[in-house]
Amino acid sequence: QQRELHHQPQICTLSQCFQLYTKEEQLAPDDAWRCPHCKQLQQGSITLSLWTLPDVLIIHLKRFRQVREGDRRMKLQNMVKFPLSGLDMTPHVVKRSQNPEDYIYDLYAVCNHHGTMQGGHYTAYCKNSVDGQWYCFDDSEVQQLSESEVCKQTAYILFYQRRTQMPSTKPLSQELLACTCVLSESHCITFAGWQTVLTDLA
């Protein structure tokens, strides 16, 4: 068991994960099935197949593994490389449509897990559909990210959206920017007024 864990690949791709997920698996002798025709036990195999895909594809990476020795769990630290855009699910779908764009997905959010099984912390990377920028959300702190910083070893859950359903990332118009500024100023004035009232009450 320890030798197997030691020889884990440190880097793999999301495409390789799907290939392993849909790979044919031979059943153990204890799981043999009885043929309805010859009535004899036969060794079988199982295969997981994807027939349809949703508009929003949520991929949960397996980061925790049960270790037989000591009946404990450990965190898998493998680096899974995943595309930020153009994830093609065509090779992994059995029943395909006529439109190839139906199987192209773009990433819009990542949930990260930092730490170990004993203690950890979650952060989120999200892409703003208005300005097209990536942002890191860490509790109350928000900071802008570059695309090269999104694909990390801490990735835990990936959120993809079908490209044909993705909102356009057009620059903000001057009218919208002006409207936003007016609303922000109005909100600040209102908040300041409430603050004054609360101060007087205190």
N, CA, C and O of each residue as an XYZ file, in Angstrom:
808
protein
N       0.827     -1.207      0.000
C       0.000      0.000      0.000
C       0.867      1.265      0.000
O       0.617      2.194     -0.767
N       1.885      1.291      0.864
C       2.756      2.457      0.915
C       3.532      2.627     -0.385
O       3.763      3.752     -0.827
N       3.942      1.499     -1.009
C       4.654      1.572     -2.276
C       3.750      2.159     -3.355
O       4.197      2.933     -4.202
N       2.473      1.782     -3.312
C       1.523      2.296     -4.305
C       1.332      3.788     -4.146
O       1.269      4.516     -5.136
N       1.237      4.253     -2.902
C       1.069      5.678     -2.663
C       2.316      6.448     -3.056
O       2.237      7.581     -3.531
N       3.477      5.816     -2.851
C       4.738      6.486     -3.176
C       4.878      6.689     -4.678
O       5.483      7.666     -5.120
N       4.319      5.765     -5.471
C       4.455      5.846     -6.914
C       3.278      6.561     -7.578
O       3.081      6.435     -8.787
N       2.504      7.304     -6.807
C       1.424      8.080     -7.401
C       2.008      9.125     -8.351
O       3.022      9.747     -8.034
N       1.383      9.325     -9.505
C       1.850     10.397    -10.389
C       1.603     11.749     -9.744
O       0.511     12.016     -9.241
N       2.610     12.592     -9.761
C       2.495     13.891     -9.118
C       1.730     14.886     -9.977
O       1.159     15.845     -9.457
N       1.714     14.667    -11.280
C       1.009     15.568    -12.194
C       0.157     14.736    -13.143
O       0.625     13.748    -13.708
N      -1.078     15.138    -13.311
C      -1.955     14.499    -14.292
C      -2.872     15.569    -14.865
O      -2.965     16.671    -14.324
N      -3.540     15.245    -15.945
C      -4.445     16.187    -16.586
C      -5.888     15.797    -16.292
O      -6.178     14.659    -15.921
N      -6.775     16.753    -16.462
C      -8.196     16.479    -16.254
C      -8.700     15.461    -17.261
O      -9.572     14.651    -16.947
N      -8.158     15.499    -18.467
C      -8.539     14.526    -19.489
C      -8.159     13.110    -19.066
O      -8.920     12.170    -19.295
N      -6.980     12.951    -18.448
C      -6.569     11.641    -17.958
C      -7.491     11.157    -16.840
O      -7.764      9.961    -16.729
N      -7.961     12.072    -16.028
C      -8.900     11.707    -14.962
C     -10.189     11.150    -15.552
O     -10.723     10.158    -15.055
N     -10.690     11.781    -16.608
C     -11.907     11.290    -17.252
C     -11.670      9.932    -17.907
O     -12.546      9.068    -17.884
N     -10.494      9.744    -18.487
C     -10.182      8.454    -19.105
C     -10.178      7.334    -18.074
O     -10.681      6.242    -18.341
N      -9.617      7.594    -16.903
C      -9.615      6.594    -15.839
C     -11.015      6.380    -15.281
O     -11.377      5.265    -14.906
N     -11.798      7.447    -15.227
C     -13.153      7.365    -14.680
C     -14.061      6.500    -15.550
O     -14.934      5.800    -15.038
N     -13.855      6.550    -16.861
C     -14.700      5.794    -17.792
C     -14.026      4.515    -18.285
O     -14.536      3.865    -19.198
N     -12.899      4.150    -17.702
C     -12.178      2.954    -18.127
C     -12.904      1.689    -17.671
O     -13.479      1.646    -16.584
N     -12.867      0.666    -18.514
C     -13.497     -0.616    -18.166
C     -12.771     -1.249    -16.981
O     -11.541     -1.271    -16.925
N     -13.551     -1.756    -16.046
C     -12.989     -2.338    -14.829
C     -13.456     -3.779    -14.672
O     -14.653     -4.062    -14.721
N     -12.508     -4.680    -14.485
C     -12.836     -6.089    -14.287
C     -13.303     -6.315    -12.848
O     -12.672     -5.865    -11.892
N     -14.425     -7.025    -12.721
C     -14.957     -7.320    -11.403
C     -14.163     -8.443    -10.744
O     -13.644     -9.333    -11.418
N     -14.079     -8.390     -9.440
C     -13.375     -9.424     -8.679
C     -14.173    -10.726     -8.721
O     -15.379    -10.701     -8.963
N     -13.513    -11.867     -8.489
C     -14.223    -13.159     -8.493
C     -15.402    -13.196     -7.533
O     -16.401    -13.863     -7.800
N     -15.294    -12.488     -6.424
C     -16.399    -12.463     -5.466
C     -17.611    -11.724     -6.014
O     -18.723    -11.895     -5.514
N     -17.401    -10.900     -7.041
C     -18.497    -10.131     -7.641
C     -18.978    -10.743     -8.951
O     -19.627    -10.064     -9.746
N     -18.670    -12.015     -9.186
C     -19.097    -12.674    -10.428
C     -20.621    -12.716    -10.507
O     -21.303    -12.797     -9.485
N     -21.147    -12.659    -11.731
C     -22.594    -12.690    -11.926
C     -22.994    -13.998    -12.600
O     -22.208    -14.619    -13.317
N     -24.218    -14.390    -12.353
C     -24.711    -15.651    -12.887
C     -25.403    -15.420    -14.230
O     -26.368    -14.661    -14.317
N     -24.909    -16.071    -15.256
C     -25.477    -15.936    -16.594
C     -26.901    -16.499    -16.603
O     -27.119    -17.621    -16.147
N     -27.865    -15.741    -17.112
C     -29.256    -16.227    -17.126
C     -29.483    -17.380    -18.096
O     -30.510    -18.053    -18.013
N     -28.542    -17.625    -19.019
C     -28.720    -18.692    -20.013
C     -28.061    -19.994    -19.565
O     -28.718    -21.033    -19.501
N     -26.752    -19.941    -19.253
C     -26.043    -21.169    -18.862
C     -26.067    -21.412    -17.361
O     -25.666    -22.478    -16.894
N     -26.544    -20.413    -16.597
C     -26.652    -20.534    -15.142
C     -25.298    -20.679    -14.444
O     -25.240    -21.104    -13.291
N     -24.222    -20.332    -15.127
C     -22.886    -20.436    -14.554
C     -22.391    -19.045    -14.133
O     -22.767    -18.029    -14.717
N     -21.543    -19.034    -13.111
C     -20.950    -17.773    -12.679
C     -19.922    -17.304    -13.702
O     -19.069    -18.078    -14.136
N     -20.009    -16.046    -14.080
C     -19.115    -15.472    -15.074
C     -18.451    -14.225    -14.493
O     -19.063    -13.450    -13.758
N     -17.183    -14.064    -14.849
C     -16.493    -12.839    -14.442
C     -16.917    -11.715    -15.368
O     -16.822    -11.828    -16.590
N     -17.381    -10.643    -14.780
C     -17.881     -9.534    -15.584
C     -17.014     -8.297    -15.468
O     -15.983     -8.297    -14.796
N     -17.444     -7.268    -16.119
C     -16.749     -5.980    -16.086
C     -17.790     -4.873    -16.087
O     -18.921     -5.071    -16.531
N     -17.408     -3.727    -15.597
C     -18.304     -2.580    -15.567
C     -17.613     -1.391    -16.227
O     -16.390     -1.259    -16.195
N     -18.425     -0.540    -16.818
C     -17.923      0.667    -17.468
C     -18.870      1.812    -17.165
O     -20.084      1.675    -17.315
N     -18.325      2.934    -16.743
C     -19.120      4.129    -16.513
C     -19.111      4.971    -17.779
O     -18.058      5.236    -18.358
N     -20.305      5.390    -18.201
C     -20.426      6.161    -19.443
C     -21.187      7.455    -19.189
O     -22.076      7.515    -18.339
N     -20.824      8.478    -19.935
C     -21.530      9.759    -19.898
C     -22.417      9.849    -21.132
O     -21.927      9.814    -22.261
N     -23.716      9.963    -20.914
C     -24.658     10.020    -22.031
C     -25.089     11.449    -22.339
O     -25.215     11.824    -23.505
N     -25.312     12.232    -21.317
C     -25.698     13.631    -21.497
C     -24.887     14.494    -20.541
O     -24.371     14.011    -19.533
N     -24.784     15.769    -20.868
C     -24.037     16.708    -20.037
C     -24.913     17.911    -19.716
O     -25.702     18.340    -20.558
N     -24.786     18.462    -18.513
C     -25.582     19.631    -18.128
C     -24.957     20.922    -18.639
O     -23.821     20.929    -19.113
N     -25.704     22.007    -18.538
C     -25.161     23.311    -18.916
C     -24.026     23.716    -17.972
O     -23.034     24.310    -18.396
N     -24.186     23.388    -16.697
C     -23.148     23.653    -15.694
C     -22.564     22.318    -15.263
O     -23.267     21.474    -14.709
N     -21.276     22.130    -15.520
C     -20.585     20.879    -15.220
C     -19.704     21.083    -13.986
O     -18.742     21.850    -14.024
N     -20.036     20.396    -12.899
C     -19.290     20.505    -11.645
C     -18.444     19.253    -11.475
O     -18.975     18.144    -11.415
N     -17.145     19.427    -11.400
C     -16.206     18.309    -11.314
C     -15.566     18.304     -9.932
O     -14.889     19.254     -9.539
N     -15.793     17.220     -9.208
C     -15.270     17.069     -7.848
C     -14.030     16.182     -7.904
O     -14.133     14.980     -8.144
N     -12.876     16.769     -7.685
C     -11.632     16.009     -7.710
C     -11.472     15.219     -6.409
O     -11.685     15.754     -5.321
N     -11.103     13.969     -6.527
C     -10.916     13.127     -5.347
C      -9.613     13.513     -4.660
O      -8.525     13.221     -5.157
N      -9.737     14.167     -3.520
C      -8.561     14.630     -2.783
C      -8.299     13.821     -1.516
O      -7.274     14.020     -0.864
N      -9.197     12.921     -1.158
C      -9.038     12.176      0.082
C      -9.140     10.688     -0.207
O      -9.985     10.247     -0.985
N      -8.278      9.934      0.425
C      -8.189      8.506      0.152
C      -8.130      7.715      1.449
O      -7.444      8.094      2.399
N      -8.868      6.605      1.469
C      -8.864      5.726      2.634
C      -7.636      4.823      2.582
O      -7.387      4.154      1.579
N      -6.880      4.812      3.662
C      -5.692      3.969      3.764
C      -6.027      2.784      4.655
O      -6.496      2.952      5.780
N      -5.785      1.597      4.147
C      -6.164      0.391      4.887
C      -5.424      0.273      6.208
O      -6.019     -0.065      7.232
N      -4.139      0.549      6.187
C      -3.344      0.416      7.407
C      -3.745      1.490      8.415
O      -3.552      2.682      8.179
N      -4.301      1.056      9.531
C      -4.708      2.001     10.556
C      -6.076      2.602     10.316
O      -6.545      3.409     11.118
N      -6.732      2.219      9.215
C      -8.067      2.722      8.899
C      -8.110      4.251      8.977
O      -8.959      4.823      9.662
N      -7.209      4.887      8.285
C      -7.134      6.343      8.298
C      -7.282      6.885      6.882
O      -7.228      6.141      5.903
N      -7.465      8.177      6.801
C      -7.614      8.839      5.515
C      -6.468      9.813      5.310
O      -5.945     10.391      6.263
N      -6.090      9.985      4.065
C      -5.018     10.911      3.738
C      -5.460     11.793      2.569
O      -6.337     11.426      1.787
N      -4.837     12.949      2.475
C      -5.158     13.867      1.392
C      -4.222     13.628      0.219
O      -3.012     13.488      0.396
N      -4.794     13.583     -0.985
C      -4.004     13.429     -2.202
C      -3.557     14.809     -2.679
O      -4.381     15.702     -2.876
N      -2.270     14.974     -2.859
C      -1.709     16.275     -3.216
C      -1.361     16.374     -4.700
O      -0.643     17.288     -5.105
N      -1.857     15.449     -5.512
C      -1.517     15.455     -6.935
C      -1.948     16.752     -7.606
O      -3.010     17.301     -7.312
N      -1.113     17.222     -8.500
C      -1.436     18.398     -9.297
C      -2.255     17.961    -10.502
O      -1.780     17.190    -11.336
N      -3.483     18.452    -10.592
C      -4.352     18.145    -11.726
C      -4.412     19.380    -12.620
O      -4.938     20.419    -12.220
N      -3.878     19.264    -13.815
C      -3.911     20.378    -14.759
C      -5.252     20.398    -15.484
O      -5.658     19.407    -16.092
N      -5.924     21.526    -15.413
C      -7.238     21.656    -16.043
C      -7.275     22.923    -16.887
O      -6.655     23.922    -16.525
N      -7.992     22.897    -18.006
C      -8.044     24.067    -18.889
C      -8.988     25.134    -18.350
O     -10.025     24.822    -17.763
N      -8.622     26.383    -18.553
C      -9.496     27.483    -18.174
C     -10.570     27.722    -19.217
O     -11.627     28.276    -18.917
N     -10.300     27.307    -20.430
C     -11.285     27.452    -21.504
C     -11.103     26.311    -22.495
O     -10.020     25.738    -22.617
N     -12.172     25.997    -23.193
C     -12.093     24.994    -24.249
C     -11.995     23.562    -23.773
O     -11.380     22.735    -24.446
N     -12.592     23.238    -22.613
C     -12.626     21.842    -22.176
C     -13.548     21.065    -23.115
O     -14.755     21.304    -23.149
N     -12.975     20.146    -23.869
C     -13.734     19.372    -24.857
C     -14.130     18.031    -24.244
O     -13.281     17.176    -23.991
N     -15.424     17.859    -24.011
C     -15.934     16.627    -23.414
C     -16.363     15.605    -24.458
O     -16.876     14.544    -24.106
N     -16.160     15.908    -25.734
C     -16.600     15.008    -26.807
C     -16.059     13.588    -26.661
O     -16.834     12.644    -26.815
N     -14.758     13.381    -26.368
C     -14.247     12.009    -26.281
C     -14.849     11.198    -25.140
O     -14.736      9.972    -25.131
N     -15.482     11.858    -24.183
C     -15.964     11.159    -22.996
C     -17.476     10.951    -22.995
O     -18.033     10.424    -22.032
N     -18.138     11.363    -24.072
C     -19.592     11.235    -24.155
C     -19.948     10.155    -25.160
O     -19.401     10.119    -26.262
N     -20.873      9.269    -24.778
C     -21.269      8.166    -25.656
C     -22.233      8.645    -26.732
O     -22.009      8.422    -27.921
N     -23.298      9.300    -26.309
C     -24.317      9.775    -27.242
C     -24.049     11.239    -27.549
O     -24.197     12.099    -26.681
N     -23.656     11.521    -28.781
C     -23.243     12.872    -29.145
C     -24.278     13.551    -30.024
O     -24.976     12.906    -30.806
N     -24.361     14.863    -29.879
C     -25.291     15.646    -30.682
C     -24.620     16.081    -31.976
O     -23.443     15.805    -32.207
N     -25.383     16.760    -32.806
C     -24.863     17.210    -34.094
C     -24.003     18.459    -33.959
O     -23.180     18.746    -34.829
N     -24.189     19.200    -32.872
C     -23.454     20.447    -32.684
C     -22.228     20.209    -31.802
O     -22.385     19.925    -30.615
N     -21.011     20.317    -32.347
C     -19.796     20.089    -31.536
C     -19.663     21.065    -30.373
O     -19.026     20.747    -29.369
N     -20.263     22.259    -30.501
C     -20.148     23.258    -29.442
C     -20.865     22.835    -28.168
O     -20.623     23.405    -27.104
N     -21.749     21.837    -28.263
C     -22.483     21.387    -27.080
C     -21.573     20.757    -26.042
O     -21.970     20.613    -24.885
N     -20.362     20.378    -26.428
C     -19.464     19.687    -25.513
C     -18.217     20.500    -25.180
O     -17.241     19.961    -24.657
N     -18.248     21.792    -25.484
C     -17.144     22.683    -25.149
C     -17.526     23.487    -23.910
O     -18.573     24.133    -23.873
N     -16.661     23.438    -22.898
C     -16.944     24.107    -21.627
C     -15.816     25.061    -21.263
O     -14.653     24.849    -21.608
N     -16.203     26.128    -20.548
C     -15.236     27.111    -20.057
C     -15.350     27.212    -18.536
O     -16.446     27.190    -17.976
N     -14.209     27.321    -17.891
C     -14.162     27.391    -16.434
C     -14.606     28.770    -15.953
O     -14.240     29.789    -16.539
N     -15.405     28.794    -14.869
C     -15.790     30.087    -14.307
C     -15.584     30.165    -12.792
O     -15.720     31.241    -12.210
N     -15.258     29.038    -12.145
C     -15.008     29.086    -10.703
C     -14.241     27.843    -10.260
O     -14.349     26.776    -10.863
N     -13.466     28.011     -9.191
C     -12.701     26.911     -8.593
C     -12.808     27.015     -7.080
O     -12.620     28.089     -6.509
N     -13.110     25.901     -6.438
C     -13.075     25.821     -4.978
C     -11.769     25.140     -4.582
O     -11.478     24.038     -5.046
N     -10.990     25.787     -3.735
C      -9.691     25.260     -3.312
C      -9.737     24.791     -1.862
O     -10.421     25.379     -1.024
N      -9.002     23.730     -1.585
C      -8.842     23.268     -0.199
C      -7.367     23.346      0.170
O      -6.514     22.758     -0.494
N      -7.083     24.078      1.234
C      -5.714     24.233      1.722
C      -5.592     23.502      3.059
O      -6.487     23.579      3.901
N      -4.491     22.802      3.242
C      -4.273     22.146      4.518
C      -4.326     20.642      4.421
O      -4.056     20.066      3.367
N      -4.676     20.002      5.531
C      -4.678     18.549      5.627
C      -6.052     18.058      6.061
O      -7.006     18.831      6.146
N      -6.137     16.747      6.337
C      -7.374     16.176      6.834
C      -7.701     16.691      8.233
O      -8.871     16.808      8.598
N      -6.672     16.996      9.008
C      -6.886     17.425     10.382
C      -7.338     18.884     10.476
O      -8.015     19.269     11.430
N      -6.973     19.667      9.511
C      -7.356     21.071      9.527
C      -7.107     21.700      8.176
O      -6.085     21.437      7.542
N      -8.031     22.526      7.732
C      -7.874     23.118      6.411
C      -8.643     24.410      6.264
O      -9.290     24.886      7.197
N      -8.558     24.959      5.081
C      -9.181     26.249      4.787
C      -9.617     26.251      3.330
O      -8.939     25.687      2.472
N     -10.751     26.886      3.054
C     -11.279     26.938      1.694
C     -11.173     28.351      1.132
O     -11.415     29.333      1.834
N     -10.811     28.436     -0.138
C     -10.846     29.691     -0.884
C     -11.539     29.443     -2.218
O     -11.743     28.296     -2.616
N     -11.893     30.505     -2.892
C     -12.579     30.374     -4.178
C     -11.971     31.315     -5.200
O     -11.664     32.467     -4.894
N     -11.798     30.816     -6.417
C     -11.411     31.638     -7.555
C     -12.630     31.750     -8.463
O     -13.204     30.736     -8.860
N     -13.022     32.955     -8.786
C     -14.210     33.167     -9.615
C     -13.903     34.161    -10.726
O     -13.176     35.135    -10.533
N     -14.473     33.890    -11.885
C     -14.296     34.776    -13.029
C     -15.495     35.699    -13.149
O     -16.639     35.249    -13.210
N     -15.219     36.990    -13.183
C     -16.276     37.980    -13.336
C     -16.745     37.985    -14.785
O     -15.952     38.221    -15.696
N     -18.028     37.727    -15.000
C     -18.549     37.654    -16.364
C     -18.665     39.022    -17.011
O     -18.887     39.112    -18.219
N     -18.517     40.103    -16.228
C     -18.632     41.455    -16.783
C     -17.293     41.941    -17.324
O     -17.205     42.382    -18.469
N     -16.243     41.860    -16.494
C     -14.936     42.356    -16.944
C     -13.990     41.241    -17.384
O     -12.895     41.518    -17.875
N     -14.406     39.967    -17.210
C     -13.582     38.850    -17.658
C     -12.361     38.577    -16.797
O     -11.497     37.795    -17.193
N     -12.267     39.207    -15.622
C     -11.117     39.043    -14.738
C     -11.381     37.954    -13.692
O     -12.523     37.697    -13.310
N     -10.292     37.324    -13.242
C     -10.369     36.327    -12.181
C     -10.093     36.991    -10.838
O      -9.252     37.884    -10.738
N     -10.818     36.543     -9.795
C     -10.650     37.089     -8.458
C     -10.548     35.959     -7.443
O     -11.182     34.914     -7.590
N      -9.745     36.185     -6.416
C      -9.597     35.227     -5.321
C     -10.410     35.717     -4.131
O     -10.244     36.851     -3.681
N     -11.290     34.858     -3.625
C     -12.109     35.176     -2.462
C     -11.606     34.340     -1.284
O     -11.742     33.117     -1.270
N     -11.030     35.016     -0.308
C     -10.474     34.369      0.879
C     -11.098     35.027      2.104
O     -10.605     36.039      2.601
N     -12.192     34.435      2.582
C     -12.987     35.043      3.653
C     -13.435     36.440      3.208
O     -14.150     36.571      2.214
N     -13.024     37.472      3.928
C     -13.453     38.828      3.584
C     -12.501     39.522      2.619
O     -12.762     40.653      2.210
N     -11.403     38.868      2.248
C     -10.425     39.476      1.354
C     -10.677     39.053     -0.096
O     -10.931     37.883     -0.380
N     -10.602     40.019     -0.993
C     -10.778     39.770     -2.425
C      -9.638     40.437     -3.171
O      -9.363     41.620     -2.969
N      -8.977     39.683     -4.031
C      -7.902     40.256     -4.831
C      -7.939     39.676     -6.244
O      -8.396     38.553     -6.460
N      -7.455     40.456     -7.185
C      -7.470     40.038     -8.583
C      -6.365     39.018     -8.843
O      -5.283     39.088     -8.260
N      -6.661     38.063     -9.736
C      -5.717     37.016    -10.107
C      -5.429     37.077    -11.596
O      -6.248     37.548    -12.385
N      -4.260     36.596    -11.964
C      -3.973     36.385    -13.379
C      -4.405     34.968    -13.735
O      -4.569     34.134    -12.845
N      -4.589     34.684    -15.008
C      -5.027     33.357    -15.425
C      -4.006     32.284    -15.052
O      -4.373     31.135    -14.806
N      -2.736     32.652    -15.010
C      -1.695     31.677    -14.674
C      -1.752     31.245    -13.212
O      -1.147     30.239    -12.842
N      -2.468     31.990    -12.382
C      -2.562     31.671    -10.959
C      -3.785     30.828    -10.617
O      -3.946     30.418     -9.468
N      -4.647     30.564    -11.591
C      -5.910     29.873    -11.310
C      -5.706     28.376    -11.132
O      -6.271     27.777    -10.217
N      -4.905     27.771    -11.997
C      -4.683     26.319    -11.953
C      -3.640     26.005    -10.888
O      -2.441     26.168    -11.113
N      -4.106     25.553     -9.728
C      -3.215     25.287     -8.603
C      -3.394     23.854     -8.103
O      -4.375     23.184     -8.424
N      -2.438     23.411     -7.322
C      -2.477     22.073     -6.736
C      -3.576     21.948     -5.691
O      -3.958     20.839     -5.317
N      -4.082     23.079     -5.220
C      -5.111     23.074     -4.180
C      -6.521     22.939     -4.740
O      -7.479     22.891     -3.969
N      -6.672     22.876     -6.057
C      -8.004     22.792     -6.664
C      -8.755     21.568     -6.158
O      -8.210     20.465     -6.123
N     -10.009     21.768     -5.767
C     -10.829     20.703     -5.187
C     -12.115     20.470     -5.984
O     -12.467     19.328     -6.276
N     -12.808     21.543     -6.330
C     -14.034     21.446     -7.120
C     -13.947     22.450     -8.264
O     -13.642     23.623     -8.046
N     -14.216     21.986     -9.482
C     -14.160     22.831    -10.676
C     -15.567     23.084    -11.190
O     -16.401     22.179    -11.221
N     -15.823     24.318    -11.590
C     -17.130     24.700    -12.105
C     -16.979     25.159    -13.554
O     -16.357     26.182    -13.837
N     -17.556     24.386    -14.452
C     -17.522     24.706    -15.878
C     -18.929     25.016    -16.374
O     -19.918     24.505    -15.847
N     -18.997     25.861    -17.395
C     -20.275     26.165    -18.032
C     -20.165     25.945    -19.532
O     -19.156     26.268    -20.160
N     -21.229     25.388    -20.082
C     -21.248     25.151    -21.523
C     -21.027     26.464    -22.262
O     -21.647     27.477    -21.936
N     -20.145     26.448    -23.254
C     -19.768     27.689    -23.926
C     -20.965     28.367    -24.574
O     -21.049     29.595    -24.584
N     -21.879     27.595    -25.107
C     -23.052     28.187    -25.750
C     -23.969     28.860    -24.746
O     -24.867     29.607    -25.135
N     -23.756     28.605    -23.444
C     -24.575     29.213    -22.400
C     -23.824     30.278    -21.616
O     -24.381     30.882    -20.700
N     -22.561     30.514    -21.968
C     -21.760     31.481    -21.225
C     -22.202     32.901    -21.540
O     -22.460     33.218    -22.702
N     -22.297     33.783    -20.511
C     -22.603     35.189    -20.770
C     -21.418     35.870    -21.431
O     -20.267     35.509    -21.183
N     -21.697     36.841    -22.259
C     -20.628     37.555    -22.951
C     -19.885     38.451    -21.973
O     -20.479     38.989    -21.038
N     -18.579     38.610    -22.190
C     -17.753     39.457    -21.329
C     -17.400     40.724    -22.090
O     -16.258     40.920    -22.509
N     -18.393     41.576    -22.260
C     -18.177     42.828    -22.974
C     -17.741     43.912    -21.997
O     -18.159     43.901    -20.839
N     -16.897     44.859    -22.449
C     -16.480     45.949    -21.572
C     -17.676     46.782    -21.128
O     -18.657     46.913    -21.860
N     -17.590     47.340    -19.934
C     -18.664     48.186    -19.437
C     -18.745     49.468    -20.263
O     -17.731     50.102    -20.558
N     -19.964     49.830    -20.626
C     -20.156     51.064    -21.377
C     -20.006     52.256    -20.438
O     -20.100     52.112    -19.219
N     -19.771     53.434    -21.015
C     -19.631     54.636    -20.204
C     -20.927     54.950    -19.472
O     -20.903     55.439    -18.342
N     -22.076     54.665    -20.121
C     -23.363     54.910    -19.477
C     -23.523     54.032    -18.248
O     -23.998     54.488    -17.208
N     -23.121     52.750    -18.371
C     -23.246     51.838    -17.240
C     -22.286     52.219    -16.125
O     -22.636     52.131    -14.948
N     -21.069     52.644    -16.488
C     -20.107     53.077    -15.483
C     -20.622     54.295    -14.727
O     -20.497     54.377    -13.506
N     -21.208     55.249    -15.469
C     -21.743     56.451    -14.838
C     -22.891     56.101    -13.903
O     -22.998     56.642    -12.803
N     -23.753     55.184    -14.356
C     -24.878     54.759    -13.530
C     -24.393     54.072    -12.264
O     -24.952     54.278    -11.187
N     -23.361     53.262    -12.391
C     -22.809     52.563    -11.236
C     -22.235     53.545    -10.222
O     -22.408     53.376     -9.015
N     -21.549     54.575    -10.723
C     -20.973     55.577     -9.827
C     -22.063     56.329     -9.071
O     -21.930     56.593     -7.876
N     -23.142     56.673     -9.775
C     -24.246     57.389     -9.139
C     -24.869     56.541     -8.045
O     -25.143     57.029     -6.949
N     -25.096     55.253     -8.351
C     -25.681     54.358     -7.359
C     -24.758     54.197     -6.156
O     -25.221     54.151     -5.016
N     -23.452     54.111     -6.409
C     -22.502     53.956     -5.314
C     -22.502     55.183     -4.416
O     -22.489     55.057     -3.191
N     -22.516     56.381     -5.020
C     -22.532     57.604     -4.235
C     -23.818     57.709     -3.428
O     -23.796     58.115     -2.266
N     -24.941     57.339     -4.046
C     -26.219     57.393     -3.348
C     -26.227     56.441     -2.163
O     -26.730     56.770     -1.088
N     -25.659     55.253     -2.373
C     -25.598     54.264     -1.295
C     -24.723     54.765     -0.152
O     -25.066     54.582      1.016
N     -23.610     55.386     -0.473
C     -22.709     55.893      0.561
C     -23.372     57.006      1.364
O     -23.233     57.067      2.585
N     -24.091     57.882      0.674
C     -24.772     58.975      1.366
C     -25.830     58.422      2.306
O     -25.947     58.873      3.445
N     -26.599     57.447      1.837
C     -27.634     56.841      2.671
C     -27.019     56.171      3.891
O     -27.522     56.313      5.006
N     -25.941     55.447      3.677
C     -25.269     54.758      4.782
C     -24.726     55.771      5.783
O     -24.806     55.554      6.992
N     -24.169     56.887      5.282
C     -23.633     57.910      6.174
C     -24.748     58.523      7.009
O     -24.555     58.840      8.183
N     -25.929     58.690      6.387
C     -27.068     59.232      7.122
C     -27.490     58.320      8.254
O     -27.747     58.777      9.368
N     -27.563     57.031      7.968
C     -27.918     56.059      9.001
C     -26.865     56.048     10.109
O     -27.195     55.911     11.287
N     -25.613     56.193      9.726
C     -24.538     56.190     10.714
C     -24.685     57.377     11.661
O     -24.441     57.256     12.862
N     -25.088     58.532     11.110
C     -25.282     59.720     11.935
C     -26.419     59.509     12.919
O     -26.315     59.879     14.088
N     -27.522     58.905     12.435
C     -28.673     58.644     13.296
C     -28.293     57.690     14.424
O     -28.651     57.917     15.580
N     -27.572     56.627     14.090
C     -27.162     55.656     15.100
C     -26.232     56.286     16.125
O     -26.289     55.953     17.309
N     -25.375     57.197     15.671
C     -24.467     57.881     16.592
C     -25.246     58.747     17.570
O     -24.934     58.790     18.760
N     -26.282     59.449     17.049
C     -27.097     60.298     17.912
C     -27.847     59.465     18.943
O     -27.980     59.867     20.098
N     -28.342     58.286     18.513
C     -29.072     57.423     19.436
C     -28.167     56.880     20.524
O     -28.603     56.681     21.658
N     -26.911     56.640     20.187
C     -25.978     56.112     21.177
C     -25.656     57.166     22.230
O     -24.882     56.903     23.151
